Amino acid sequence: MKYILLIMLLIAINSSNIVVAQNITYSEIERNDNRNLNFEILGKFGDNFLIYKNIYKKQFITIYNNNMTIKEIVNIDFVSDRVSNIDFITYPNYFIMVWQYQKGNTMYCKAAKMSANGALQGEVLQLDENRESYFSNNTSYNITWSENKKMILLYKIQAKNDVFNLTTKVYDENLLKLDSTKKIISYNDRREVFGDLQIDDEGTYVFSKVIQNARPEFVNTVEINAKKLFSDTIHIVTVPLNNVLVQEPVIKIDNLNGRFLVNTFAYKKNVGNVDGILTAIMSRYPYTIQNTAVNVFNDSIKSKLSGKPDWRTAYDNFNLRNVILKKDGGFIITTEEYYKQRRYGGAYDDRFNSGGFYNNRYYGYTSDYYLYNRGYYGYYRPFGDQNNTRDIVYNYNDIVSISFNSNLQPQWSSVINKTTSDVETDNFLSFANMNAGAEVHFLFLQKDNNRQILSDFALQPNGSVIRYATLKSREAGFSFMPKLARQTGARQVLMPCVVRNNIAFAKIDF
């Protein structure tokens, strides 16, 4: 009898569908938190969870305790009701809020330091202002920050008459200005595209510039621009493309090894289908390309994809979603199939792709891996915010992860199969990640007999995938929005959801 029990135990342990208990705690539902609510999950501060909310031009911070009961609602009365964009940089016991708004013909950018209980610390600071005529395009500010959050980069771009005006300011974690520059760069707005700026832990900011081919989806020149803190020189490095055409690249900063990873999908010349990934490594000081490689996708990946894709076009709708850096110098690229379709008279047609990689900083809970980004979407998009959303079908399908060693050679690949689509909104699609150190979880919704279930797949260091039990809830009627979730602990995720036309938040402990 003992041997039978032991065998049954071993079978249960080695099963691909492992049962792991999860505890879901739903937040207290506020009457005004309807689907028109704009929000951003700031994270966990001590024993409390802070969430920024904006509805009907009112801004406030809602503080939840560990039981997801509302502890306090803090009104933000010093922010203009005309705010056009707002960003948050979180620290262990405070956060920085940066926002912009227009008054008359002037665009303002301001910032404030806030305590863990939502109180203003010090005075509101004006970071910049820009006056323009009513007939010109409004200048918008962009903000990004380093992995250690000790470098905050504020920049604005004005592109006009084939001139690219770039203004940058670098601040520390206390909003003290360290450096500022203004650069005028000539460019061809019909063929040249500049990427978003990023900044590393030492204050060097980088961005890409690509020159498109006759067909705008093809790029035949990639340049990486880098400027060191306290320097006036922008170094321009051309990436060797090894006789292939590429898409716009994604830059990943590797602070641990003092380098920059450049990844982009690659095409064979004169053929319009994605064949693989081009990767380049650029060193920091001096800025030089150390290594490049073009890795062609093998047929084993195609054979694992959902459905029966055309082998020639199997990767055309995949988008780079994330890059996981490993301590040994290797890395893992995560991609997801994403495309949209226009709907005409009940039929689906005119497939078009508008995906992309959004690099949003988040410190990870790591062992073999480090610096796992928390997401790429940014914020919740209310329903009906676009007039034509009812004519668009969003499709988020398979997830493909590929591991590379420090010499840019592929080690393994894995496929997580999913097929999800929705009309009008994509808030309930795609996936969330939870970095548990020894494994990275992928959380996403799938339908089972018209019932939504939250699936949990975990990617292992050797490329294998463990399928954990689906997340079960004691409450009915909650629709999760996984792509807007935020990791708040070593094995904890805060995930927004919709219930009875209201927004709520679920604390999931694994």
FIDRENFI-85318 format. One record per residue (C-alpha): residue in three letters; x, y, z. Coordinates in steps of 0.2 Angstrom, whole numbers, plus 5000, padded with zeros to 4 digits. Example, Ala and Ser with C-alpha at 12.3 -4.5 7.8 and 13.67 -1.06 7.14 Angstrom:
FIDRENFI-85318
ALA506249785039/SER506849955036/
END
This chain:
FIDRENFI-85318
MET500050005000/LYS501450125004/TYR502250094987/ILE500650134978/LEU500450294988/LEU502250344984/ILE502050304965/MET500450414965/LEU501350554974/LEU502750554961/ILE501550554947/ALA500650704955/ILE502250794957/ASN502850764939/SER501150804931/SER501150944918/ASN499651014927/ILE500351054944/VAL499051104958/VAL499651254967/ALA498551354979/GLN498151534975/ASN497251654986/ILE496251794978/THR495751944988/TYR494552064979/SER494652254983/GLU493152354990/ILE492152414975/GLU491952604974/ARG490352664966/ASN491252794956/ASP492552674949/ASN491652634933/ARG492352584916/ASN492752764912/LEU494052764926/ASN495852794922/PHE497052714934/GLU498752654937/ILE499352524950/LEU500852614959/GLY501252454969/LYS501452404987/PHE502152525001/GLY502352435017/ASP500752345021/ASN499752455009/PHE499352464991/LEU499252624981/ILE498252654965/TYR498052814956/LYS496352854949/ASN495652994937/ILE493853004933/TYR492853154928/LYS494353274929/LYS494653224947/GLN496353144953/PHE496553044969/ILE497652904977/THR496652764984/ILE497552674998/TYR497052495001/ASN497652385016/ASN498152205015/ASN496352145014/MET496052265000/THR494852365010/ILE494952555007/LYS496052635020/GLU496052815014/ILE495652914998/VAL496853054995/ASN496353194984/ILE497653274973/ASP497053454972/PHE498753524965/VAL498653444948/SER497753534934/ASP496153454928/ARG496853484910/VAL498253354913/SER498653264897/ASN499853144903/ILE500453084920/ASP501952964925/PHE502452884942/ILE504152834948/THR504052724963/TYR505252694977/PRO505152594993/ASN504452735004/TYR503852874992/PHE503452904974/ILE503753044961/MET502353104950/VAL502653194934/TRP501253274924/GLN501053394909/TYR499553504905/GLN499253654893/LYS498653824898/GLY498353944884/ASN499753924871/THR501053854884/MET501353674889/TYR501953644907/CYS502853494914/LYS502853484933/ALA503353354946/ALA503053314965/LYS503753204978/MET502353104987/SER502453005003/ALA501952825005/ASN500252885012/GLY499953004997/ALA500453165005/LEU501453294996/GLN503253315001/GLY503953484999/GLU503353594985/VAL502753564967/LEU504253584955/GLN504053654937/LEU505253554927/ASP504953644910/GLU503753744900/ASN503653774881/ARG502653914872/GLU501953884855/SER500753964843/TYR498953894842/PHE499353834825/SER500853724829/ASN500853554835/ASN500853544854/THR502453484862/SER502253334873/TYR503553284886/ASN504153104889/ILE504953034904/THR505952874907/TRP507052814921/SER508552704924/GLU508452524932/ASN509052584949/LYS507852744947/LYS509252864952/MET509252934934/ILE507653014928/LEU507653074910/LEU506453214904/TYR506453244885/LYS505453334872/ILE505553324853/GLN504953454840/ALA505053384823/LYS504753524809/ASN505453564792/ASP506653414792/VAL507453474808/PHE507353364824/ASN507553464840/LEU507953364855/THR507953444873/THR508453334887/LYS508553354906/VAL509253224918/TYR508653224937/ASP509153124952/GLU507953024963/ASN507653194973/LEU507253284957/LEU508853384957/LYS509353424940/LEU511053354935/ASP511153384916/SER510253474902/THR510653474883/LYS509853534867/LYS510253454851/ILE509753494833/ILE509753344821/SER509353354803/TYR508253214796/ASN507153154782/ASP505353134789/ARG504853024775/ARG506152894778/GLU506952914795/VAL506152864811/PHE506852904829/GLY506552784843/ASP506052824861/LEU507452874873/GLN508152764887/ILE509352794901/ASP510552684910/ASP511152684928/GLU512652794924/GLY511552934915/THR511952884897/TYR510452894886/VAL510252804870/PHE508952794856/SER508852724839/LYS508752804822/VAL508152694807/ILE508152734788/GLN506752644779/ASN506752564762/ALA505552604748/ARG504352494758/PRO504052584775/GLU504052414785/PHE505752374779/VAL507352454787/ASN509052454779/THR510052564791/VAL510052564810/GLU510952684820/ILE511152694839/ASN511352864847/ALA512152874864/LYS512553024875/LYS513553014891/LEU513053114907/PHE513953284907/SER514453264889/ASP513853374874/THR514353244861/ILE513053114854/HIS513952964848/ILE513252874833/VAL513552694830/THR512952604814/VAL512352424817/PRO512952294804/LEU511352214796/ASN512352074788/ASN511352094771/VAL509652074779/LEU508152204780/VAL507452234798/GLN506052314807/GLU506252454820/PRO507452394834/VAL507152374852/ILE508552424864/LYS508752334880/ILE509952414893/ASP511052284902/ASN511752384917/LEU512552234925/ASN513752204910/GLY513852384904/ARG513152364887/PHE511552384876/LEU510652244867/VAL509852284851/ASN508552164844/THR507452164829/PHE506552054817/ALA507452014801/TYR506951984783/LYS507851904769/LYS508152034755/ASN506652054743/VAL505551934753/GLY504152004764/ASN504151874778/VAL505051874794/ASP506351744795/GLY507251774811/ILE507951894824/LEU509552004822/THR510452044838/ALA511852164841/ILE512852204857/MET513452384859/SER514752414873/ARG514752564884/TYR516352674884/PRO516852664870/TYR515252644860/THR515652504848/ILE514752354841/GLN515552204850/ASN514552064841/THR513052034829/ALA512151884824/VAL510551844813/ASN509751684820/VAL508451614808/PHE506851534816/ASN506851344815/ASP505451234809/SER505151164826/ILE504451324832/LYS503251334818/SER502651154821/LYS502151204839/LEU501051364834/SER499151354836/GLY498151314821/LYS498951284804/PRO499951444800/ASP500651464783/TRP502451424786/ARG503051574775/THR502051704786/ALA502051614803/TYR503051754811/ASP502451904802/ASN501251954816/PHE502451924831/ASN502952074841/LEU504452084853/ARG503652094870/ASN505052084883/VAL506952044885/ILE507451944901/LEU509351964905/LYS510251824913/LYS511751854924/ASP512951744913/GLY512751874899/GLY511351774890/PHE509551834888/ILE507851774883/ILE506751864870/THR504851844873/THR503751874858/GLU501851874855/GLU500751864840/TYR499652014839/TYR498652094825/LYS497052184822/GLN495652154810/ARG494352274803/ARG492552204803/TYR491452244788/GLY489652194789/GLY490052054801/ALA491551984791/TYR493352004796/ASP494552074783/ASP496052194781/ARG497252124794/PHE498452254800/ASN499752254814/SER500152394826/GLY501052304840/GLY502652354847/PHE503752344863/TYR503352464877/ASN504852474889/ASN504252504907/ARG505452484921/TYR505152374936/TYR506352294948/GLY506152104948/TYR506251964961/THR507751864954/SER508951734956/ASP509651674939/TYR508751814930/TYR508651994933/LEU507852154927/TYR506252084921/ASN505152224915/ARG503352234922/GLY502452264906/TYR502252364890/TYR500552444890/GLY500652584902/TYR498852614907/TYR497052564906/ARG496052614891/PRO494252654895/PHE492952574884/GLY492252684870/ASP493752804870/GLN493852784851/ASN492452804839/ASN492852654828/THR493252524841/ARG491652424837/ASP492452394820/ILE494052324826/VAL494452144832/TYR495952124843/ASN496951964842/TYR498251904854/ASN498851724851/ASP500451614855/ILE501851674865/VAL503651614859/SER505151634870/ILE506951604864/SER508551594874/PHE510251654868/ASN511951634876/SER513151774878/ASN513851734861/LEU512151764853/GLN511851584849/PRO510151514852/GLN509951384866/TRP508151334867/SER506451394862/SER504751364870/VAL502951404864/ILE501451434875/ASN499851414865/LYS498451534867/THR497151604855/THR496151754861/SER495151894853/ASP493952024857/VAL492952164849/GLU493052344854/THR494352324867/ASP495952224871/ASN495952264890/PHE495652074893/LEU496852004881/SER498751974881/PHE499651914897/ALA500451964913/ASN502151914920/MET502651864937/ASN504551844940/ALA504651714954/GLY506551704953/ALA506751524947/GLU505351534935/VAL504351664925/HIS502451654925/PHE501351694911/LEU499551734916/PHE498151754903/LEU496351734900/GLN495651594890/LYS493851544887/ASP493151374891/ASN491351344887/ASN491051534887/ARG491751544904/GLN493351644907/ILE494851554916/LEU496451624921/SER497851514915/ASP499551504923/PHE501051444913/ALA502851454921/LEU504451454910/GLN505851364917/PRO507751404915/ASN507951254904/GLY506551314892/SER505251184898/VAL503551254903/ILE502551194918/ARG500651224917/TYR499951254934/ALA498151244939/THR497051384933/LEU496651514945/LYS495051484954/SER493951614962/ARG492651604975/GLU491751754967/ALA490851744950/GLY490651884938/PHE492451954939/SER493351984922/PHE495251994924/MET496352114914/PRO498052024915/LYS499052134904/LEU498752284916/ALA499352184932/ARG500852234942/GLN501952124952/THR501952184971/GLY502852044979/ALA503951894977/ARG502451784973/GLN501051914972/VAL500152014958/LEU498852144959/MET497752124944/PRO496352244939/CYS494652174934/VAL492852224929/VAL491352164939/ARG489552234936/ASN490252374926/ASN491452434939/ILE493352424941/ALA494052324955/PHE495752254959/ALA496252074964/LYS497652034975/ILE498351864970/ASP499551774981/PHE500351614974/
END
